[in-house]
Amino acid sequence: MPSSTATTRAGTAADRQAIVAVFLGCWLVTYAANLPASLVEAMTPARADALWRRVLDDAAAGEVIVAESATPTGRGIVGVTRWAVEADRPGALNGAVHSLYVSPAAQGRGVGATLLAEATGCLAASGVEIARLWVFRDNATSIAFYRRSGWVPDGCTRVQDEFGEPEIRLAKAMAG
């Protein structure tokens, strides 16, 4: 896997426009190669902006991480991830990687792996035993990426009303 020259830091509300640009680029370019056109076309700029406004308003400090790297116009945000600790049952902490998006122009350069390692490191440091994430069932590229990092399907599936497409859940044990 190529090593990333990206650096990571906590994302803030001031990063929203850059995060939305990465998110939409990934959704409209990368997802277009793997997912139904109706799903891709449903993600409008206004919908993406509202989604990330909510995420950035609701996330605890440090739960949104951005990757910055050289871009044609200088240095900018090329990726974003969001993670969180969740209590499944009393005394057990599990976690989730809720989002991971890399600008199509930065894909294949290790940015996604850097962000995923940062998010899982934060989860492990928080005492999480198992982390989970959801991925569209037909997004073979993303599933292969996660599997290379040790994530495996745990048998759970869902279809969210918001997206209407099947998803599978992947899980990974965190080192304590």
CYANA upper distance limits for C-alpha pairs under 8 A (distance plus 0.5 A):
  1 MET  CA    109 ARG  CA      8.45
  1 MET  CA    110 GLY  CA      7.17
  2 PRO  CA    108 GLY  CA      7.57
  2 PRO  CA    109 ARG  CA      5.93
  2 PRO  CA    110 GLY  CA      5.82
  3 SER  CA    109 ARG  CA      6.89
  3 SER  CA    110 GLY  CA      5.64
  4 SER  CA    109 ARG  CA      6.01
  4 SER  CA    110 GLY  CA      4.90
  4 SER  CA    111 VAL  CA      5.91
  4 SER  CA    114 THR  CA      7.27
  5 THR  CA     69 SER  CA      6.97
  5 THR  CA    109 ARG  CA      8.45
  5 THR  CA    110 GLY  CA      8.43
  5 THR  CA    111 VAL  CA      8.26
  6 ALA  CA     67 ALA  CA      6.20
  6 ALA  CA     68 GLU  CA      5.72
  6 ALA  CA     69 SER  CA      5.06
  6 ALA  CA     70 ALA  CA      8.31
  6 ALA  CA    111 VAL  CA      6.75
  6 ALA  CA    114 THR  CA      8.24
  7 THR  CA     67 ALA  CA      5.94
  7 THR  CA     68 GLU  CA      5.83
  7 THR  CA     69 SER  CA      7.10
  8 THR  CA     65 ILE  CA      7.03
  8 THR  CA     66 VAL  CA      6.04
  8 THR  CA     67 ALA  CA      4.93
  8 THR  CA     68 GLU  CA      6.75
  8 THR  CA    115 LEU  CA      7.84
  9 ARG  CA     65 ILE  CA      6.11
  9 ARG  CA     66 VAL  CA      6.15
  9 ARG  CA     67 ALA  CA      7.22
 10 ALA  CA     61 ALA  CA      7.95
 10 ALA  CA     62 GLY  CA      5.46
 10 ALA  CA     63 GLU  CA      7.78
 10 ALA  CA     64 VAL  CA      6.36
 10 ALA  CA     65 ILE  CA      5.02
 10 ALA  CA     66 VAL  CA      6.66
 11 GLY  CA     15 ASP  CA      6.80
 11 GLY  CA     62 GLY  CA      7.53
 11 GLY  CA     63 GLU  CA      8.48
 11 GLY  CA     64 VAL  CA      5.62
 11 GLY  CA     65 ILE  CA      5.46
 11 GLY  CA     66 VAL  CA      5.83
 11 GLY  CA     80 VAL  CA      8.49
 12 THR  CA     16 ARG  CA      7.68
 12 THR  CA     56 LEU  CA      7.20
 12 THR  CA     64 VAL  CA      8.05
 13 ALA  CA     53 ARG  CA      7.93
 13 ALA  CA     56 LEU  CA      6.27
 13 ALA  CA     57 ASP  CA      7.81
 15 ASP  CA     19 ILE  CA      6.56
 16 ARG  CA     20 VAL  CA      6.51
 16 ARG  CA     49 ASP  CA      8.15
 16 ARG  CA     52 TRP  CA      7.17
 16 ARG  CA     53 ARG  CA      7.38
 16 ARG  CA     56 LEU  CA      8.15
 17 GLN  CA     21 ALA  CA      6.73
 17 GLN  CA     49 ASP  CA      8.10
 18 ALA  CA     22 VAL  CA      6.87
 18 ALA  CA     76 GLY  CA      8.40
 18 ALA  CA     77 ILE  CA      6.67
 19 ILE  CA     23 PHE  CA      6.56
 19 ILE  CA     52 TRP  CA      8.19
 19 ILE  CA     66 VAL  CA      8.40
 19 ILE  CA     77 ILE  CA      7.50
 19 ILE  CA     79 GLY  CA      7.87
 19 ILE  CA     80 VAL  CA      7.15
 20 VAL  CA     24 LEU  CA      6.42
 20 VAL  CA     45 PRO  CA      8.32
 20 VAL  CA     48 ALA  CA      6.72
 20 VAL  CA     49 ASP  CA      6.54
 20 VAL  CA     52 TRP  CA      7.29
 21 ALA  CA     25 GLY  CA      6.48
 22 VAL  CA     26 CYS  CA      6.64
 22 VAL  CA     77 ILE  CA      8.08
 22 VAL  CA     78 VAL  CA      6.78
 22 VAL  CA     79 GLY  CA      6.81
 22 VAL  CA     80 VAL  CA      8.18
 22 VAL  CA    101 TYR  CA      7.30
 22 VAL  CA    102 VAL  CA      6.77
 22 VAL  CA    103 SER  CA      5.31
 22 VAL  CA    104 PRO  CA      8.44
 23 PHE  CA     27 TRP  CA      6.54
 23 PHE  CA     48 ALA  CA      8.07
 23 PHE  CA     80 VAL  CA      8.48
 23 PHE  CA    101 TYR  CA      6.37
 23 PHE  CA    102 VAL  CA      7.84
 23 PHE  CA    103 SER  CA      7.71
 24 LEU  CA     28 LEU  CA      6.25
 24 LEU  CA     43 MET  CA      8.13
 24 LEU  CA     45 PRO  CA      7.66
 24 LEU  CA     48 ALA  CA      7.51
 25 GLY  CA     29 VAL  CA      6.22
 25 GLY  CA     30 THR  CA      7.96
 25 GLY  CA    103 SER  CA      6.41
 25 GLY  CA    104 PRO  CA      6.83
 26 CYS  CA     30 THR  CA      5.48
 26 CYS  CA     31 TYR  CA      6.99
 26 CYS  CA    101 TYR  CA      6.83
 26 CYS  CA    102 VAL  CA      6.83
 26 CYS  CA    103 SER  CA      6.10
 26 CYS  CA    104 PRO  CA      6.24
 27 TRP  CA     31 TYR  CA      5.42
 27 TRP  CA     32 ALA  CA      7.48
 27 TRP  CA     40 VAL  CA      6.90
 27 TRP  CA     43 MET  CA      8.07
 28 LEU  CA     32 ALA  CA      6.12
 28 LEU  CA     40 VAL  CA      6.46
 28 LEU  CA     41 GLU  CA      8.03
 29 VAL  CA     33 ALA  CA      7.38
 29 VAL  CA    104 PRO  CA      7.40
 30 THR  CA     34 ASN  CA      7.65
 30 THR  CA    104 PRO  CA      7.16
 31 TYR  CA     35 LEU  CA      6.01
 31 TYR  CA     40 VAL  CA      7.14
 31 TYR  CA    139 ASN  CA      7.97
 32 ALA  CA     36 PRO  CA      7.62
 32 ALA  CA     37 ALA  CA      6.97
 32 ALA  CA     40 VAL  CA      6.63
 34 ASN  CA    138 ASP  CA      6.91
 34 ASN  CA    139 ASN  CA      5.93
 34 ASN  CA    140 ALA  CA      7.80
 34 ASN  CA    141 THR  CA      8.41
 35 LEU  CA     39 LEU  CA      7.49
 35 LEU  CA     40 VAL  CA      7.56
 35 LEU  CA    138 ASP  CA      6.89
 35 LEU  CA    139 ASN  CA      7.15
 36 PRO  CA     40 VAL  CA      7.10
 37 ALA  CA     41 GLU  CA      6.40
 38 SER  CA     42 ALA  CA      6.62
 39 LEU  CA     43 MET  CA      7.61
 39 LEU  CA    163 PHE  CA      7.05
 39 LEU  CA    164 GLY  CA      8.33
 39 LEU  CA    165 GLU  CA      8.31
 43 MET  CA     47 ARG  CA      6.57
 43 MET  CA     48 ALA  CA      6.88
 44 THR  CA     48 ALA  CA      6.62
 45 PRO  CA     49 ASP  CA      6.55
 46 ALA  CA     50 ALA  CA      6.68
 47 ARG  CA     51 LEU  CA      6.62
 48 ALA  CA     52 TRP  CA      6.73
 49 ASP  CA     53 ARG  CA      6.47
 50 ALA  CA     54 ARG  CA      6.73
 51 LEU  CA     55 VAL  CA      6.74
 52 TRP  CA     56 LEU  CA      6.40
 53 ARG  CA     57 ASP  CA      6.58
 54 ARG  CA     58 ASP  CA      6.51
 55 VAL  CA     59 ALA  CA      6.33
 56 LEU  CA     64 VAL  CA      7.88
 59 ALA  CA     63 GLU  CA      6.37
 59 ALA  CA     64 VAL  CA      7.42
 63 GLU  CA     82 ARG  CA      5.98
 63 GLU  CA     83 TRP  CA      5.77
 63 GLU  CA     84 ALA  CA      6.64
 64 VAL  CA     80 VAL  CA      7.56
 64 VAL  CA     81 THR  CA      6.28
 64 VAL  CA     82 ARG  CA      4.93
 64 VAL  CA     83 TRP  CA      7.20
 65 ILE  CA     80 VAL  CA      6.15
 65 ILE  CA     81 THR  CA      5.84
 65 ILE  CA     82 ARG  CA      6.81
 65 ILE  CA    115 LEU  CA      7.79
 65 ILE  CA    119 ALA  CA      8.15
 66 VAL  CA     77 ILE  CA      6.92
 66 VAL  CA     78 VAL  CA      8.04
 66 VAL  CA     79 GLY  CA      6.11
 66 VAL  CA     80 VAL  CA      4.86
 66 VAL  CA     81 THR  CA      7.03
 66 VAL  CA    115 LEU  CA      8.07
 67 ALA  CA     77 ILE  CA      6.10
 67 ALA  CA     78 VAL  CA      6.20
 67 ALA  CA     79 GLY  CA      5.41
 67 ALA  CA     80 VAL  CA      6.64
 67 ALA  CA    111 VAL  CA      7.50
 67 ALA  CA    115 LEU  CA      7.39
 68 GLU  CA     75 ARG  CA      7.05
 68 GLU  CA     76 GLY  CA      5.61
 68 GLU  CA     77 ILE  CA      4.82
 68 GLU  CA     78 VAL  CA      6.07
 68 GLU  CA     79 GLY  CA      7.62
 69 SER  CA     75 ARG  CA      5.88
 69 SER  CA     76 GLY  CA      6.21
 69 SER  CA     77 ILE  CA      7.04
 69 SER  CA     78 VAL  CA      6.87
 70 ALA  CA     74 GLY  CA      6.20
 70 ALA  CA     75 ARG  CA      4.85
 70 ALA  CA     76 GLY  CA      6.90
 71 THR  CA     75 ARG  CA      5.81
 71 THR  CA     76 GLY  CA      6.62
 78 VAL  CA    102 VAL  CA      6.36
 78 VAL  CA    103 SER  CA      5.74
 78 VAL  CA    106 ALA  CA      6.85
 78 VAL  CA    111 VAL  CA      8.25
 79 GLY  CA    100 LEU  CA      7.92
 79 GLY  CA    101 TYR  CA      5.99
 79 GLY  CA    102 VAL  CA      4.64
 79 GLY  CA    103 SER  CA      6.47
 79 GLY  CA    111 VAL  CA      7.28
 79 GLY  CA    112 GLY  CA      7.63
 79 GLY  CA    115 LEU  CA      8.06
 80 VAL  CA     99 SER  CA      7.96
 80 VAL  CA    100 LEU  CA      6.19
 80 VAL  CA    101 TYR  CA      5.90
 80 VAL  CA    102 VAL  CA      7.07
 80 VAL  CA    115 LEU  CA      7.58
 81 THR  CA     97 VAL  CA      7.84
 81 THR  CA     98 HIS  CA      7.85
 81 THR  CA     99 SER  CA      5.51
 81 THR  CA    100 LEU  CA      4.72
 81 THR  CA    101 TYR  CA      6.95
 81 THR  CA    115 LEU  CA      6.80
 81 THR  CA    116 LEU  CA      7.83
 81 THR  CA    119 ALA  CA      7.67
 82 ARG  CA     97 VAL  CA      6.37
 82 ARG  CA     98 HIS  CA      5.85
 82 ARG  CA     99 SER  CA      5.56
 82 ARG  CA    100 LEU  CA      7.24
 82 ARG  CA    119 ALA  CA      7.80
 83 TRP  CA     95 GLY  CA      7.79
 83 TRP  CA     96 ALA  CA      5.97
 83 TRP  CA     97 VAL  CA      4.80
 83 TRP  CA     98 HIS  CA      6.06
 83 TRP  CA     99 SER  CA      7.75
 83 TRP  CA    119 ALA  CA      6.49
 83 TRP  CA    123 LEU  CA      8.03
 84 ALA  CA     95 GLY  CA      6.12
 84 ALA  CA     96 ALA  CA      5.91
 84 ALA  CA     97 VAL  CA      7.19
 84 ALA  CA     98 HIS  CA      8.05
 84 ALA  CA    123 LEU  CA      7.78
 85 VAL  CA     93 LEU  CA      7.22
 85 VAL  CA     94 ASN  CA      6.47
 85 VAL  CA     95 GLY  CA      4.77
 85 VAL  CA     96 ALA  CA      6.99
 85 VAL  CA    123 LEU  CA      7.15
 85 VAL  CA    126 SER  CA      7.91
 85 VAL  CA    128 VAL  CA      7.41
 86 GLU  CA     93 LEU  CA      6.42
 86 GLU  CA     94 ASN  CA      5.69
 86 GLU  CA     95 GLY  CA      5.66
 86 GLU  CA     96 ALA  CA      7.75
 87 ALA  CA     91 GLY  CA      8.16
 87 ALA  CA     92 ALA  CA      6.49
 87 ALA  CA     93 LEU  CA      5.22
 87 ALA  CA     94 ASN  CA      6.35
 87 ALA  CA     95 GLY  CA      8.35
 88 ASP  CA     92 ALA  CA      6.78
 88 ASP  CA     93 LEU  CA      6.95
 88 ASP  CA     94 ASN  CA      6.87
 89 ARG  CA     93 LEU  CA      8.10
 92 ALA  CA    128 VAL  CA      8.31
 92 ALA  CA    129 GLU  CA      7.95
 93 LEU  CA    127 GLY  CA      7.20
 93 LEU  CA    128 VAL  CA      5.40
 93 LEU  CA    129 GLU  CA      6.62
 93 LEU  CA    130 ILE  CA      8.15
 94 ASN  CA    128 VAL  CA      5.39
 94 ASN  CA    129 GLU  CA      6.09
 94 ASN  CA    130 ILE  CA      5.57
 94 ASN  CA    131 ALA  CA      6.17
 94 ASN  CA    132 ARG  CA      8.34
 95 GLY  CA    123 LEU  CA      6.79
 95 GLY  CA    128 VAL  CA      6.38
 95 GLY  CA    129 GLU  CA      8.20
 95 GLY  CA    130 ILE  CA      6.78
 95 GLY  CA    131 ALA  CA      4.89
 95 GLY  CA    132 ARG  CA      6.76
 96 ALA  CA    131 ALA  CA      5.59
 96 ALA  CA    132 ARG  CA      5.27
 96 ALA  CA    133 LEU  CA      6.10
 97 VAL  CA    119 ALA  CA      7.56
 97 VAL  CA    120 THR  CA      8.35
 97 VAL  CA    131 ALA  CA      7.65
 97 VAL  CA    132 ARG  CA      6.87
 97 VAL  CA    133 LEU  CA      5.70
 98 HIS  CA    133 LEU  CA      6.66
 98 HIS  CA    134 TRP  CA      7.88
100 LEU  CA    112 GLY  CA      7.65
100 LEU  CA    115 LEU  CA      8.02
100 LEU  CA    116 LEU  CA      7.94
101 TYR  CA    112 GLY  CA      7.76
102 VAL  CA    106 ALA  CA      6.96
102 VAL  CA    107 GLN  CA      6.58
102 VAL  CA    111 VAL  CA      7.38
102 VAL  CA    112 GLY  CA      6.66
103 SER  CA    107 GLN  CA      6.81
106 ALA  CA    111 VAL  CA      7.49
107 GLN  CA    111 VAL  CA      7.39
107 GLN  CA    112 GLY  CA      7.90
110 GLY  CA    114 THR  CA      6.61
111 VAL  CA    115 LEU  CA      6.71
112 GLY  CA    116 LEU  CA      6.52
113 ALA  CA    117 ALA  CA      6.49
113 ALA  CA    149 SER  CA      8.37
114 THR  CA    118 GLU  CA      6.69
115 LEU  CA    119 ALA  CA      6.67
116 LEU  CA    120 THR  CA      6.57
117 ALA  CA    121 GLY  CA      6.36
118 GLU  CA    122 CYS  CA      6.75
119 ALA  CA    123 LEU  CA      6.79
120 THR  CA    124 ALA  CA      6.54
120 THR  CA    131 ALA  CA      8.18
120 THR  CA    174 MET  CA      7.98
121 GLY  CA    125 ALA  CA      6.55
122 CYS  CA    126 SER  CA      6.68
123 LEU  CA    127 GLY  CA      7.19
123 LEU  CA    128 VAL  CA      6.01
123 LEU  CA    131 ALA  CA      7.96
123 LEU  CA    174 MET  CA      8.09
124 ALA  CA    128 VAL  CA      5.71
124 ALA  CA    129 GLU  CA      7.73
124 ALA  CA    174 MET  CA      5.94
124 ALA  CA    175 ALA  CA      6.71
124 ALA  CA    176 GLY  CA      6.82
125 ALA  CA    176 GLY  CA      8.24
127 GLY  CA    176 GLY  CA      7.14
128 VAL  CA    174 MET  CA      6.95
128 VAL  CA    176 GLY  CA      8.21
129 GLU  CA    173 ALA  CA      6.46
129 GLU  CA    174 MET  CA      5.75
129 GLU  CA    175 ALA  CA      7.89
129 GLU  CA    176 GLY  CA      7.60
130 ILE  CA    171 ALA  CA      7.24
130 ILE  CA    172 LYS  CA      6.19
130 ILE  CA    173 ALA  CA      4.94
130 ILE  CA    174 MET  CA      6.00
131 ALA  CA    171 ALA  CA      6.09
131 ALA  CA    172 LYS  CA      5.88
131 ALA  CA    173 ALA  CA      6.87
131 ALA  CA    174 MET  CA      7.31
132 ARG  CA    169 ARG  CA      7.17
132 ARG  CA    170 LEU  CA      6.05
132 ARG  CA    171 ALA  CA      4.82
132 ARG  CA    172 LYS  CA      6.99
133 LEU  CA    169 ARG  CA      6.11
133 LEU  CA    170 LEU  CA      5.90
133 LEU  CA    171 ALA  CA      7.06
134 TRP  CA    167 GLU  CA      6.71
134 TRP  CA    168 ILE  CA      6.19
134 TRP  CA    169 ARG  CA      5.00
134 TRP  CA    170 LEU  CA      6.80
135 VAL  CA    139 ASN  CA      7.54
135 VAL  CA    142 SER  CA      7.86
135 VAL  CA    143 ILE  CA      7.53
135 VAL  CA    167 GLU  CA      5.82
135 VAL  CA    168 ILE  CA      6.13
135 VAL  CA    169 ARG  CA      6.97
135 VAL  CA    170 LEU  CA      8.17
136 PHE  CA    165 GLU  CA      7.42
136 PHE  CA    166 PRO  CA      6.48
136 PHE  CA    167 GLU  CA      4.64
136 PHE  CA    168 ILE  CA      6.80
137 ARG  CA    165 GLU  CA      8.44
137 ARG  CA    166 PRO  CA      6.13
137 ARG  CA    167 GLU  CA      5.13
137 ARG  CA    168 ILE  CA      5.93
138 ASP  CA    166 PRO  CA      8.32
138 ASP  CA    167 GLU  CA      8.44
139 ASN  CA    143 ILE  CA      6.82
140 ALA  CA    144 ALA  CA      6.55
141 THR  CA    145 PHE  CA      6.79
142 SER  CA    146 TYR  CA      6.73
143 ILE  CA    147 ARG  CA      6.59
144 ALA  CA    148 ARG  CA      6.72
145 PHE  CA    149 SER  CA      7.28
146 TYR  CA    150 GLY  CA      7.11
146 TYR  CA    151 TRP  CA      5.86
146 TYR  CA    152 VAL  CA      8.28
147 ARG  CA    151 TRP  CA      5.24
147 ARG  CA    152 VAL  CA      6.45
150 GLY  CA    172 LYS  CA      6.94
151 TRP  CA    170 LEU  CA      6.16
151 TRP  CA    171 ALA  CA      5.75
151 TRP  CA    172 LYS  CA      5.41
152 VAL  CA    170 LEU  CA      5.46
152 VAL  CA    171 ALA  CA      5.93
152 VAL  CA    172 LYS  CA      7.13
153 PRO  CA    168 ILE  CA      7.40
153 PRO  CA    169 ARG  CA      6.23
153 PRO  CA    170 LEU  CA      4.70
153 PRO  CA    171 ALA  CA      6.77
154 ASP  CA    169 ARG  CA      6.63
154 ASP  CA    170 LEU  CA      6.16
154 ASP  CA    171 ALA  CA      6.64
155 GLY  CA    168 ILE  CA      7.87
155 GLY  CA    169 ARG  CA      7.45
156 CYS  CA    168 ILE  CA      6.54
156 CYS  CA    169 ARG  CA      5.97
157 THR  CA    166 PRO  CA      7.50
157 THR  CA    167 GLU  CA      6.07
157 THR  CA    168 ILE  CA      5.03
157 THR  CA    169 ARG  CA      6.60
158 ARG  CA    166 PRO  CA      6.31
158 ARG  CA    167 GLU  CA      5.85
158 ARG  CA    168 ILE  CA      7.14
159 VAL  CA    163 PHE  CA      7.84
159 VAL  CA    164 GLY  CA      6.15
159 VAL  CA    165 GLU  CA      6.00
159 VAL  CA    166 PRO  CA      5.21
159 VAL  CA    167 GLU  CA      6.59
160 GLN  CA    164 GLY  CA      6.08
160 GLN  CA    165 GLU  CA      7.53
160 GLN  CA    166 PRO  CA      8.24
